[in-house]
Amino acid sequence: MRLSKYIVKRILLLIPVLIGVSIIIFALSRMTGEPAAAYITDKMTPAQIQQVYEKYHFDEPVVNQYWYWLTGILEGDWGFSKIAGVPVNEAILVRLPVTMELTLLSMAIGIPIGITLGTKTALRKDKTFDHVVRVISLVGVSIPVFWLALILQYVFYYKLDILPAAGLYDIVRWSFTPIPDITGFLIIDSLLVGNFRLFGDHILHMVMPAVTLSFGTIAVLIRIQRNSMLEVLNLDYIKTARAKGLPEKTVINKHARRNALIPTTTVVGLSFGGSLGGAVLTESIFALPGLGRWSASSITHFDTTSILGFVLFIALVYSLVNLAVDIMYAYLDPRVKLE
């Protein structure tokens, strides 16, 4: 019962957070661009431009503009995306599956590798393996995403020619074959129609982008899991378990690593949100038609309405991920006070 009350309380706390975020991004959008630009074309007459200003309340005070914009958001009207030629919410829904696929694949690579290496470095503290992995972790945190992406393309596409350079699939190969669009997730859709060759081709195209996006996650998880594991290994109950004669494998897997994963869970959740929002450069370099590439195009074309929608959507995802992490943390750790 206490957990359910805690969940309700955390959900209610999301409301002021999201309102605060919406105020900040709306104010920034009004400071950096013309709000009516997405709705005005070169062929419009001054009278038509004035109608746009009146329809979307751009001729009113900023406070009124914010109120109408926020009301529209709640009603499902996120504005019009000039760069996509469709409403913002529709543009987000169309491009979200690609970004979600990329994010989930990167997390599927990053989580097991990061946690495994973090655990092993803690068990081999101050040994050669520990030093090597820590250096790799430091490099992973410091390396720019775009540089890593270009290096991977140079090695695996240009030099070795074993992975495709960009795109979701081989356009030439599948130019005369209808691409399934059932759920929007090409991995799922290709399996649903039984097109395993398209599935394999799509996976090959997603390898380099997913590895690129996962590198930062691996680096962070290594550091967090190592520190958490070292802390747990020094606790009294671990010493007691060893004193009882339990096998070292049992002590590590059933007692130490399980508790060490509690703080790592928080980082995993934040990494998911960060990967979802940080796919801008990765999608742009690998020519993936996802949210990141769309937002980058919106920025270069000063499409403030699209930028507003993208930032608000990522903020919403971050908030929901944080909520899920807090709930999971409270469930896994009995020491957390559910107040």
Secondary structure, 3 states (H helix, E strand, C coil): CHHHHHHHHHHHHHHHHHHHHHHHHHHHHHHHCCCCHHHCCCCCCHHHHHHHHHHCCCCCCHHHHHHHHHHHHHCCCCCEECCCCEEHHHHHHHHHHHHHHHHHHHHHHHHHHHHHHHHHHHHCCCCHHHHHHHHHHHHHHHCCHHHHHHHHHHHHHHHCCCCCCCCCCCCCCCCCCCCCCCCCCHHHHHHHCCCHHHHHHHHHHHHHHHHHHHHHHHHHHHHHHHHHHHHHHCCHHHHHHHHCCCCHHHHHHHHHHHHHHHHHHHHHHHHHHHHHHCCHHHHHHCCCCCHHHHHHHHHHCCCHHHHHHHHHHHHHHHHHHHHHHHHHHHHHCCCCCCC
